[in-house]
Amino acid sequence: MASITRRPAADPSRRAAVEADVLAATERLLAGGARFTELGVQRIAAEAGVARSTFYLYFRDKTELLLRLAATLGDLAYGMVGTWSPAAPDALDRLAATLLEVVRFYRDRRHVLAAVLEVAGYDRVINEFWEAQLGLFVARAEELLLAEQQAGRAPADLHAATASRVMIWGGMRVIADQVANRPAEEDAAAARELAANEWWGAFRRPES
């Protein structure tokens, strides 16, 4: 006989409070040095002050929990870079400032970022999620490079699609290493070097 068990309808405010508690508890555990793979639901529930059964009323499994934790990683960072324009007279300085903002954003969320990168290595759902997140940045970079080609400010032989992937995937690898392994005092230097590599590399701007 098929199960007729259903998640009970929850008061919206109660649901939001429990979900926030579980997400905050998970972030605390990650910030404390726990690896997401090794975190059990029971430990997360205990940290959040809820029963293990309550966890499953709000999250299907740990994958859904991680997706919820990571949901803003790409979206908020994309909002930071989405308004930058290579046509601005101080475009390089603005790019460096924007990338510094992005680096600091990921530093504040480095434990969640580390969990996403860890799980993406073996979980198809998380991997597809992360590729989709970075895909937004790749598409935006390609759009900008193509516009620069059409305006005659980038060479015709530039392969915009490939340059965009190199820029975004390579840059994200540097950012992930920066926030995980390097001191915050070096964030500005890292952002400046990333900006210079993109400006004189992908965008092919002559050094002046």
C-alpha positions in Angstrom: 0.0 0.0 0.0 1.4 3.4 -1.0 2.4 5.8 1.8 0.0 8.7 2.3 2.4 10.6 4.5 2.6 14.2 3.6 4.4 17.2 5.0 2.0 19.1 7.2 1.1 22.6 6.1 3.2 24.9 8.2 2.5 28.4 9.4 4.6 30.6 7.0 6.3 32.5 9.8 7.1 29.2 11.7 8.5 27.7 8.5 10.7 30.7 7.8 12.0 30.7 11.4 12.8 27.0 11.4 14.5 27.1 8.0 16.5 30.2 9.1 17.6 28.4 12.2 18.7 25.3 10.3 20.6 27.3 7.7 22.3 29.4 10.4 23.2 26.3 12.4 24.8 24.7 9.3 26.8 27.8 8.6 28.0 27.9 12.2 29.2 24.3 12.0 30.9 24.9 8.7 32.6 28.0 10.1 33.7 25.9 13.1 35.7 23.6 10.8 33.2 20.8 10.0 33.2 19.5 6.5 29.8 19.4 4.9 30.2 15.8 3.8 30.9 14.7 7.4 28.0 16.7 8.9 25.1 14.4 9.8 21.5 15.6 9.9 21.3 14.8 13.6 24.2 17.1 14.4 22.7 19.9 12.2 19.3 19.5 13.9 20.8 19.5 17.4 22.8 22.7 16.6 19.5 24.3 15.3 17.6 23.2 18.4 15.1 21.1 16.4 14.3 17.4 16.2 15.8 15.4 13.4 12.3 14.6 12.1 11.6 18.4 12.0 14.6 18.8 9.7 12.9 16.6 7.1 9.7 18.6 7.3 11.6 21.5 5.8 14.4 20.0 3.8 14.2 16.9 1.7 17.9 16.0 2.3 21.3 17.6 2.8 21.5 18.3 -0.9 18.5 20.6 -0.7 20.0 22.2 2.4 23.2 23.0 0.6 21.3 24.3 -2.4 19.4 26.7 -0.1 22.6 27.8 1.6 24.3 28.4 -1.8 21.4 30.0 -3.5 22.7 33.6 -3.0 26.4 32.9 -3.8 26.1 33.5 -7.5 23.1 35.8 -7.5 24.4 38.4 -5.2 27.9 38.4 -6.7 26.4 38.7 -10.2 24.5 41.8 -9.0 27.9 43.3 -8.1 29.5 42.8 -11.5 26.4 43.2 -13.6 26.7 47.0 -14.0 30.4 47.2 -14.8 31.1 48.5 -18.3 34.4 48.2 -20.3 33.5 51.4 -22.1 33.8 53.6 -18.9 36.9 55.8 -18.9 38.1 54.4 -15.6 37.0 50.8 -16.5 40.1 49.1 -15.1 39.9 50.8 -11.7 36.2 50.1 -11.5 36.8 46.5 -12.4 39.4 46.2 -9.7 37.0 47.8 -7.2 34.2 45.5 -8.3 36.3 42.4 -8.0 37.5 43.4 -4.6 33.8 43.6 -3.5 33.3 40.1 -4.9 36.3 38.7 -3.2 35.2 40.1 0.1 31.7 38.8 -0.4 33.0 35.3 -0.9 35.4 35.7 2.0 32.4 36.3 4.3 30.8 33.1 2.9 34.0 31.1 2.4 32.7 28.1 4.4 29.6 27.8 2.2 31.7 28.2 -0.9 34.1 25.5 0.3 31.1 23.2 0.9 29.7 23.8 -2.5 33.0 23.1 -4.2 33.6 20.0 -2.1 30.2 18.5 -2.8 30.2 19.5 -6.5 33.0 17.1 -7.0 30.8 14.1 -6.5 27.1 15.3 -6.5 25.6 15.9 -9.9 22.8 18.2 -8.6 25.3 20.5 -6.8 27.7 20.4 -9.7 24.9 21.4 -12.2 23.8 24.1 -9.8 27.3 25.6 -9.5 27.9 25.4 -13.3 24.7 27.2 -13.8 25.7 29.9 -11.4 29.0 30.4 -13.1 27.3 30.2 -16.5 25.5 33.5 -15.7 28.9 35.2 -15.4 30.3 33.5 -18.5 27.3 34.6 -20.6 27.7 38.2 -19.3 31.4 38.2 -20.1 30.8 36.9 -23.6 28.2 39.6 -24.1 30.6 42.3 -23.2 33.4 40.9 -25.3 31.2 40.6 -28.3 30.1 44.2 -27.9 33.7 45.3 -27.6 34.5 43.5 -30.9 31.6 45.1 -32.6 32.8 48.5 -31.4 36.3 47.8 -32.7 37.9 47.9 -29.3 38.7 44.2 -29.2 40.4 42.3 -32.1 38.3 40.3 -34.5 40.2 37.1 -33.9 39.3 37.1 -30.2 37.2 34.0 -29.5 34.7 35.5 -27.0 33.1 32.3 -25.8 36.5 30.7 -24.9 37.9 33.9 -23.4 34.8 34.2 -21.2 35.2 30.7 -19.8 38.9 31.3 -19.1 38.1 34.6 -17.4 35.3 33.3 -15.2 36.4 29.8 -14.4 40.0 30.8 -13.9 39.0 33.8 -11.9 36.7 31.8 -9.6 39.5 29.4 -8.9 41.8 32.2 -7.8 39.0 33.8 -5.7 38.3 30.4 -4.0 41.9 30.0 -3.2 42.3 33.6 -2.0 39.4 33.4 0.5 40.3 29.9 1.7 44.1 30.1 2.0 45.3 33.7 1.8 45.1 36.6 4.3 42.4 39.3 3.9 45.2 41.9 3.7 46.0 40.5 0.2 42.4 40.7 -1.2 43.0 44.1 -2.8 46.1 42.9 -4.6 44.3 39.7 -5.8 41.4 41.8 -7.1 43.8 44.1 -8.9 45.7 41.3 -10.5 42.5 39.6 -11.6 41.3 42.9 -13.1 44.6 43.5 -14.9 44.6 40.0 -16.3 41.0 40.4 -17.6 41.6 43.9 -18.9 44.8 43.3 -20.8 44.1 39.6 -21.5 40.5 38.9 -22.4 39.6 42.5 -23.3 43.0 43.0 -25.1 43.4 46.5 -23.9 46.9 48.0 -24.8 48.9 49.1 -21.8 49.0 52.8 -21.5 
